[in-house]
């Protein structure tokens, strides 16, 4: 069995550690690129959302590298993601490409017995015993958590760093070095080392950088290729960014969902504007915008794929939030036709706007 999985931010690093630990071959698709998007768009319905198209490109490129099985997490409620797996399986049958799918759905949807059956399809290919497999899983989860911590710290410190570009450089070399390790234990050591390096970055505490929350559709905000590397660009401008929706947040949220204790803070903050789940992470997006305002951020950027229903609903609520709280929120829609120049211009103009608002406030006081 040669497993692959679609790209989602840094998840491929944790997945690499998991399958190294299990002793199962894991094929990492080439990092998201224009070719993957073009291929994915060619085989996808035109009106389908961007994550679906990029994923199809990932699978095709992974098959070319020898992958024979796709591992995919299941539904996130009443939006198109709930149909991804079925549609993708049908597509590959139709185009005659041999590939199996293992869909890890929530036990609430498929039952605990079926979930274990699906997990067993992977674990029976591992030479390690049950305890060893469980240890590998725990280490992979730990790796994902540390990666998210490192990324959050780097995005925060980029606004205060004395040597411009240092946090971005550390973040990139951290991912490179982590991937060059041969086992999960070594990877954890490398990541812990980078956490310490970030703690030692020289910062100027006297600065008061612009702070922007990155909110929106979960895939688009986590996967840098789909948002045209917006967080990297904001790091270059010396802007502090914060993104609550991360792979480790998703795991925690999914595990807690059956108890209804998931994302309580976000749901509480969204309640005034949107009290019900509308699929995807539309409600969470509203909660994030309100929280960002409460936490003193200067503004928020919402990013979502063209045609994403949950985020269109959130977008329609933002003018009310902006007006009532005097809080700027910019929405950016992405698809395969999005041009970088126009996208960057809008991001730069938004940062300019936030800087001018700051100056106006200061001059009035
Ligand atoms: S949340 Fe939006 S982009 Fe993501 S699968 Fe659902 S409809 Fe598509």
Boltz pocket constraint, residues with backbone or C-beta under 6 A from the ligand:
constraints:
  - pocket:
      binder: B
      contacts: [[A, 49], [A, 50], [A, 51], [A, 79], [A, 80], [A, 81], [A, 82], [A, 217], [A, 218], [A, 219], [A, 279], [A, 280], [A, 281], [A, 305], [A, 307], [A, 308], [A, 309], [A, 310], [A, 311]]
      max_distance: 6.0
